Amino acid sequence: MPRHQYHPPPPPLLKTEDFEELGIEIMKLRQCRSRRQLYRKFESFFGAWPFYCAILWNALRRSRLLEKAPTAWVNPRHLLMGLHFLKAYNTEERSAVTFGCDEKTFRQWAWFILSIIAKLETKYVSHS
C-alpha cells in the first residue's frame, strides 16, 4: 500500500492586525504611543504598512504560489523576512539574529518569498 504524504492545510488569510502583532513581536517593541507611531516603525523596518503586508500575503495565498515552498510550513513571518531583506539589505547574519533563525533559514525564506512576489500579476508588482 502506498504511503500518503501529509500536506498541511494552506496558510490562513490574515488581517492587518495579525501583521501588526507579528511586527511588534519581531521588532521587540514594548509599547507604542499610537497606531501612527507603530505604522511608522513598521514601515521603517519592513518597507510597508501592515495593511499592505496583509494584502500581499492574501494575494500570495490566493494565487497558490505559496504551495511551491521548500517546506510546507510557510508562514507570515517569512513574508516579513523577505520585505525586511529588501528594506534593510543587512548581512544574512544580522537579519537572522533579528528573526531568531540561522543564516541558511533566513536566506532560504527571504529569497523564496521574493521570487514568488515577483511572479504575482502586474496588479501587485511593477517591473519598471
N, C-alpha and C positions, 0 to 999 in steps of 0.2 A: 504494500500500500504506500503510495507516495506521501512524503511529508509535506505539510502545508506550512508555508512561511507566514509568520504573523505580520500583519500590516496594521499599524495603529490607526486610529481614526484621523482624518485630516485635522490640521490645526484649526482652532476656533476663529470665527470672525471676532474682531476686537473693537473696542470703543476708545475714544480719546483718553478717557480716564484710566484705562488699562496701561496706556503708554506713559501717562503722567506718573503713575505709581512705579512702573518699571524704571523710568528715567530717574526718579528720586532715589530709588534703590541703587542704581548703577553710579550715579553722581555722588552718592553718600550725603545727600542734603538732609540736614536736621529739620530745618524749618524755613519756609519762605513767607515773607510778609504778605504777598498777594499772588494771585494767579498770573498776573502780568510779570512779576519777578521770576516765577517758575518758568514761564514760557521763554523769557529772555535767556535764562541759564540753559534751558533745554536746547534752545536753538544754537547757542554758542558751543554747546557740547556735541550735538548731533547734526546741526545744519538744517533742521526743520522743526516745526512745531509738532506737538503730539497729535494734533488733528490730522496733519498730512501724513504722519507715520501710520496712523490707523487707516487712512485711505489707501496708502501704498500697500500695507500688509494685506488688507482685504482684497485689493486688486490682484496681488500675487496669489492669494488663496483661491480666488475665483478662477484665475487663469490656469490653475493646476500646475503651474511651474514649480511649486514647492515640492511636488511629488518626485522631482528629479534630484532631491537632496542626497548627499553622500551617505547619510544615515536617515532613518525615518523620523528622527526626533527633532525636526526643525522647529524653532520657536521664535517669538518676537525679539528676544534678546539678540538673536543672530542678525535680524534686520538692523538693530541699533549698532551692532558691531560694524556692519558694512557702512552705515551712514557716518559713524564716528571716524572710521578709517578715511573716508572721503573728506570730512571736515578738518580733522586734526593732522592727518598724514604723519602720525607718530611712528616710531620704530615698533616692530611687532612686539618686542619685549615690553615696552611701556604700555602699549594697548592691552596686551594680555594681562598685565597686572591690574589694569583698570577694570577689566571684565572678569577677573578671577579665573583665568584658564591658562593653559600653556600657549606658547607661540604657534605651534602647529595647529592647534584647535582654532585660535583666532584667525590665522591665515586661511584655513580651510573654509570657515564660515563667512568671513568677510568677502572673500573672492567669489564664493558660491552665490551669495546674496547679490553682489554687484553684477554678476553675469546674468542672473535671471531678471534683475531690474532692467538691464539693457535690452532684454527680449520682450519687454512689455510693449504694447501698442504705442504708437506715437501720441495717443491721447494723454499718456502719462510721461513719456520720455521724449525729449527733444535731442536730436543728434547734431545740432548745429553749434 
